[in-house]
Amino acid sequence: MIKGHYLLICFSLFLALVMALMPLPLSTDIFRPDWVLLVLMYWSLALPHRVNIGWAWVTGLIIDLATGSPLGVNSLCYSICIYITVSNFQKIRNFSIWQQAVLVGLFLALYHLLQFWLNHFLLDIYFNPEYLWPALTGMFCWPWIFLLLRKYRRQFRIR
C-alpha cells in the first residue's frame, strides 16, 4: 500500500503540473498561482518524512523541462522553499489556515525573487513588479488547496 500512496501523491503533483501548463489568456496569465509549488508545500507540511527536498528537486526539473526555462532554476528555488517548509513544519502546522496562507505567500514571494535573481544572471532579464502577482494569488488559493488536499489525503488514507 505504501507504493500506492506515492502514486496518489504523484497524481496530485501531475494535476498541479497540468494546471501550471494549461494555456490562459495573456491578461490573466500573470496572475496564475504556482500550483506545483503549492501542492509540494502541502505535501511537505502533511508528510515531511515522504515529500521533501528530493521531491522538490525532481519536480523542479520536470517544470524546467516542461516550460523551457534554464535547467535547474526551478529545482533550486523549489528546493530552498521546501527546505524551509520541512525544517519548520511543526511550527507551521500550529498556525491557523489564514496565518499559513500569509506564510505561504511569503514563501511564494521568496520563490519568485530567487527565480528572478537566477534568471537575471542567466538570461539578463530585468525586474518587473508583475512577477509577484502569483505570490498574492497563491496566498489566496492556499486555504482551498489545503482543504482539498487534506480531504484527498484523508479519503485515501495517505500516511
C-alpha angles and dihedrals in degrees: 000000000000091000090052090055090056090050091053091051090048090050092055090049090049091054089049089051091051090051090049092052098040110116117248132182112276092244092060100031092085089062096052110129119231095255096178094051091046091053091045090051091051093051093045089054095044098040109016091162090060107030112046143128094314091058090047092052095049093043090049090053090051090051090048091052094044096048099036095237120146109291113261100017096104091037092058094043093047091047093052093049093046091046090057090045096049094044090054101032095121092055094044093050090059093058121094116256092258092050088050089051091056091048091048088051089055091049090050090050088051089050093051094045091049090047091050092047093052093044090048090060096040102038104017097238125158130231119267119182088226087076089078098054092091089057090058095045090045089053090055092046094050098086092053094044090047094050094043095049092043089055089047091049093048095044093054093034094235109183 
